[in-house]
Amino acid sequence: MRDTRESRLLLVLLIAIAFALITVDIRGGEESPVDGARQAAATVFGPVENGVAAAVDPVGNAIGAVRDSGNRHDRISTLEQENAALKAKLGSDDRTNSRVRQLDAMLKNAGAGQYGIKGAEVIAIGAAQGFSWTVTIDAGADDGIRRDMTVLNGEGLVGRVTTVGPDTATVLLANDPDFTVGTRMEKTDELGFATGQGSRPLSVQFLNGKAKVKAGDRLVTFGSSKDKPFVPGVPVGEVVRVDPSGGALTRTVYVKPYVGFTKLDIVGVVVQAPREDPRDMVLPKQPVKAKPKPTPTVTVTVQPNGDLVDGSGKVVGNINEQQGGDAAGDAAGDQQGNAQPDNAANDQE
C-alpha cells in the first residue's frame, strides 16, 4: 500500500474502531456484545493456533531444557565445589591429627631427656649450600636458634643446625655423608662414630674391635663437648648388620635410623641441654616378648589292682590289660613263627 492521504485516514479510522471495541468489551464484562464474535473467532482460529503451538512446542521445550540444563549444571558445579571443600577439610583434619601425633611424640622425648626445645616446621629441602641431605626450618636467630644445635623429632636424631638466618635455619640431616655423630650402645656403653650413607643404613665404627654387637642393639648419641653440636641420649637407631672384626682395631656395624628422613614435618631444636645425661631414658620401650606356654604333663599312678589313675583320680587304663595284650601279641607272633618252618617244608616237598 502506498503512503497516501486516504491510506492514512483509513489507518486512523481502524485504530479508532479498535479502541471503541475494546472500551465496549471492557464495560460489558461477561455480557460483552463482542463475546459472540470472540467465540466465533476462537472457533475459526483455534485449530490453527493448536497446530502452530504443536509446531512451536518442541522448540520451546528445547529452550526450556537448555535453560534447565544450565540450572542443573550450576547445581552440579555447586555440589562439586562443596564436595571438594569437604574433602579438603577432611584432608586437613587428617594432616592436623598427624601433626598433633608428631608434636606429642616429640614433646614426650623432650620430657624424657629433659631437653629444652624450640618447635619448628620443615618448609623446604635442599639448601643452597649444596649439601646432599638438608632441610630448611621456619625458625631462626630471632627464635633463639644458633649454629651447631641438635635437631630431633618424636622418633630420634634428625641432624644439626648448620646455617642460621633471621627467620629460617638449615639442618644437615643425619644420613648425609658429611654427617658424623658420636654414639653409645645401650647397656654395654660401647662407643663409636656413626656416619650417614644417604638412603642406606648408617655406618658405625666401634672403637672396640672386639665389642659384642648383634642385630637389634640400639644406639643413642654420646654427646659433645659443651653439648655442641650434639646433646647426649638422643635415639639414633638399631643395628641391622654386623661385619666380622677380622682382627681390626675397630668394628663396623650398620644401623637403621629411627627417623624417616624423607617424611620430615615437625622437628624440635634443642636450645637447652639437659643437666644430666639421660642415658637410655629416651629410647622407646622394648616390646615384651611372650613367654612360651608350658607343655602340660600328666602323672599316672598304678593301683594295687593294676588300674592306672591320673592326677584327678580318673582311671585311664589297667596295667594287666596292657600286659595281657602284649602277651597275646607275643603268642600270635610265636604261632606265626612256628608256622614258617611248615611252609618251608611244604616248599621243599
Disulfide bonds with the S-S distance in Angstrom:
none
